[in-house]
Amino acid sequence: LPKQKAQRYEAVKWVMVFAIGVCTGLVGLFVDFFVRLFTQLKFQVVQSSVEECTEKGCLALSLLELLGFNLTFVFLASLLVLIQPVAAGSGIPEIKCYLNGVKVPGVVRLRTVVCKAMGVLFSVAGGLFVGKEGPMIHSGAVVGAGLPQFQSISLRKIQFNFPYFRSDRDKRDFVSAGAAAGVAAAFGAPIGGTLFSLEEGSSFWNQGLTWKVLFCSMAATFTLNFFRSGIQFGSWGSFQLPGLLNFGEFKCSESDKKCHLWTAVDLGFFILMGIVGGLLGATFNCLNKRLAKYRMRNVHPKPKLVRVLESLLVSLTTTVVVFVASMVLGECRQMSSTSHSGNDTLSLQGMSEDVNSSIKTFFCPNETYNDMATLFFNPQESAILQLFHQDGTFSPVTLSLFFLLYFLLSCWTYGISVPSGLFVPSLLCGAAFGRLVANLLKSYIGLDHIYSGTFALIGAAAFLGGVVRMTISLTVILIESTNEITYGLPIMITLMVAKWTGDFFNKGIYDIHVNLRGVPLLEWETEVEMDKLRASDIMEPNLTYVYPHTRIQSLVSILRTTVHHAFPVVTENRGNEREFMKGNQLISNNIKFKKSSILTRAGEQRKRSQSMKSYPSSELRNMCDEHIATEEPPEKEDLLQQMLERRYTPYPNLYPDQSPSEEWTMEERFRPLTFHGLILRSQLVTLLVRGVCYSESQSSASQPRLSHAEMSEDYPRYPDIHDLDLTLLNPRMIVDVTPYMNPSPFAVSPNTHVSQVFNLFRTMGLRHLPVVNAVGEIVGIITRHNLTHEFLQARLRQHYQTI
């Protein structure tokens, strides 16, 4: 029953969404566990070596040990990216493209997620200034795309007969859920994940998807929290570590009565910090764009080994800078007295040890610590917690130098051939900037009431907002990560100001990288002035089309000489229409007109109404098979002629030389192609592969019929026309494409405004939009490329020149 089938389909969808959340949580757990393991191992060895060598004077040896660890890890990360180049970077630009409706090759493959997850744990453990949060989003998206398919290119042997979700739309929904689960696992922010997927990702959203995506995010957070709490604290079933990145709890110490997390006066400073964060973010993006262009020109065309060498060079530089800065530029700071008495407030970090145990005392006498080494010789998450919660101070000079070094090195690092996220470096950079502002306000302006941790958090938000330009999702992610709802307003204001300031100069970092790749990404809406253009101004008038009955020879040549994803099915005006009445059927306007000696006019009408109900089902074929006439009586030609006449009665003068209107364009006047529907490349190739055709001597009713399940069996990787063995096919055979085409695709008139075209494309998730005139003739086609910002701008300039 259809109702039961629909309910089963919905139930399977919910189960799949839950499974995606759990698997994404487990990927996060795997990455976190090994990053922690490798980092602890590295810092234990190096720290003991530094402490020994400080007395013996063999610090060069300690540096070599650190270099040995870092270069090995980064080398492994680079090798994994060589195996699957799409695994480089954070993966957010690629997922953004995918959810916008652009297929990026290999972006959601099993091999990609393996290389991504393994690579990111090596690149983070290798001391590069990268985060593991961006790659988590990509990993979640790959899990979302792959899990409901139950098949993989890498594991061809494993085949499950799982008939559900064999369409691009279903797959895109699952990728949205997976990306949200990735954010939820990374930050412990399920609502932030859902909003991220809505804001940054999906172009095609529906109400039912919101609830499923939130459920998926919850499942991911729950899974990661359950296992991490159990592994680190040994208390299974308690939930203490919601995400990979935890900001800890912001609390004033109980002894300090004057302390407030923030006051109304601070809002003014937060707005100024937002402006500075926007400027810094715009500078970061500008430098990174130039670097990316340089890489595209000089690094990528060279052998792949050059990319590995570049990664190793960045790693070498980073390691030397970190080591030398910690040894030479650090200041010895007094441990504050409150840091001992206030341990109870500080031990709520959700860390296995409190903030003060991660301070480093390199080269410093007793009861003091090295502030630069504390920031550099810790995992990035610990350094962020230091800046947010450490009662002890960091000197303004240290913070300025740390910010500068981190800014430049993380800008250089983003874009090299290793999996790398941008969230954590941006947060750390911004936290140093915020802490610096708090220090200056306390020391030089004498504002004693301010809480340094709040300024560090606002600085982190301002810088991150200036770089990535996200608003609502980032606000919620940061609020969920701090568990402090009172921070909602300051974070929101800071992010808005940072975004507006940055947008004045350039785009967000992800949009910049999408543009550099030349991906036709559709924005949320077009500019107002674009409405001066019509569909006829932006469409592609040179069409490649197929006929309802086409020879295999023609089909193969069309498929081999074009890269189009879909083809209009047309007949060429009334004179030529007779040629396509092969055998015993005429295809016209989605109705099968049957000519047969036994049928009366009344019978003809009845059959036509039935065929409209059941088209293109197999019952119709059987019904037609019963009445195939071996000989055609001449009087029936008149009947067909009448049908043809009747079809064209509304427009009797439909010849090019008798155009009904003087305003028609040249295309409309001289190319009367009656439009019947759209057929996809994948469908045509499937028909050829399965030998769906008939010979000239037969009727089209003798052509074998494929069910929907058979047509979509090879999804998502249909065979390629170039791999087809044509020796098995007779080039003179004819394929009847009408049962498989989409007879009523979305179409627009040539006079439609561009904004309407754009909204239709964007909200319906289209890839092709035929432009059909008033008399049912196709005059052009619109694809994503025709709606990109650059293309529309070029057409607008042409439009102004012709006026």
Number of C-alpha atoms within 10 A of each C-alpha: 5 7 8 9 10 11 11 11 13 12 12 15 18 16 12 18 27 22 19 32 33 23 22 36 31 19 23 29 23 15 21 20 15 15 22 15 11 17 20 15 13 19 16 11 14 20 16 11 18 23 15 14 15 13 10 9 10 13 18 11 14 21 18 14 16 23 21 14 20 25 23 15 24 30 20 18 31 30 19 26 23 19 12 18 20 24 33 26 26 30 23 24 22 25 28 23 23 23 26 21 24 17 14 13 10 14 24 25 20 21 20 23 24 16 25 32 24 21 30 33 27 29 30 28 25 28 27 27 26 29 25 28 26 25 31 35 29 32 34 32 32 28 27 32 27 18 18 23 19 14 18 17 11 10 10 8 9 10 11 9 9 11 12 14 16 17 11 14 14 15 20 22 22 30 30 36 34 34 38 38 43 38 33 38 37 32 24 30 29 31 22 27 33 32 24 24 30 22 16 20 24 23 25 20 17 11 7 8 17 18 14 21 31 24 21 35 35 25 25 37 30 22 22 31 25 21 21 25 20 17 13 15 15 11 14 14 11 14 17 18 25 26 27 25 22 23 24 21 19 21 17 18 17 10 10 8 9 10 16 14 17 18 12 8 9 14 15 12 17 23 21 15 27 32 24 21 32 32 24 22 33 28 18 21 25 20 14 22 18 11 18 20 13 12 16 14 11 11 17 13 11 11 9 15 12 15 22 21 14 17 22 21 14 19 26 19 14 21 22 15 16 20 21 13 18 24 17 11 17 26 20 21 18 17 18 14 10 13 17 12 12 15 14 11 17 24 16 17 20 19 18 12 12 20 24 20 8 17 24 21 18 22 20 16 12 10 11 19 22 23 27 28 26 22 28 21 21 19 19 21 18 24 23 28 26 27 28 27 26 22 22 20 16 25 18 18 14 20 25 15 16 23 19 14 17 23 20 13 20 21 23 17 24 23 21 21 29 34 33 31 28 25 19 21 25 30 25 32 24 32 33 33 30 29 29 25 20 23 22 14 16 16 12 8 9 11 13 12 14 21 23 25 25 26 29 29 28 31 32 32 30 39 34 30 32 37 31 24 27 19 22 15 20 23 25 23 24 26 21 22 21 19 16 13 11 12 19 14 13 22 26 21 19 29 32 23 24 34 30 17 22 28 18 11 15 16 21 21 22 20 18 18 21 17 14 13 12 9 18 21 21 20 14 12 10 18 13 9 11 16 15 13 18 18 26 22 20 22 20 17 16 10 12 15 18 19 21 24 24 18 21 21 15 15 19 18 11 17 19 12 8 9 9 13 14 17 23 27 25 22 25 17 16 16 9 10 16 15 12 17 17 19 19 20 18 23 20 20 15 19 15 21 20 19 22 19 16 10 13 11 9 9 10 16 14 11 19 16 12 14 21 13 11 11 16 18 14 14 13 18 18 12 13 19 13 8 15 19 14 10 8 14 11 9 9 13 12 10 13 16 12 12 13 16 13 11 13 14 11 10 10 12 12 17 16 15 9 11 14 14 8 8 9 12 11 9 14 20 19 13 15 22 21 23 26 25 24 25 23 16 19 20 18 22 19 22 20 20 17 13 17 20 25 20 17 13 9 13 16 22 20 17 17 15 17 17 12 9 12 11 17 18 15 13 15 15 11 15 14 14 19 10 7 14 10 15 7 10 16 14 14 15 18 24 23 22 22 21 16 20 22 17 17 12 15 16 18 21 19 21 14 16 18 24 21 15 18 22 14 16 22 20 13 13 18 17 15 20 21 26 25 22 20 8 14 15 21 29 26 24 24 23 19 19 18 19 23 17 16 12 13 20 15 11 16 19 10 12 13 9 8 7 5
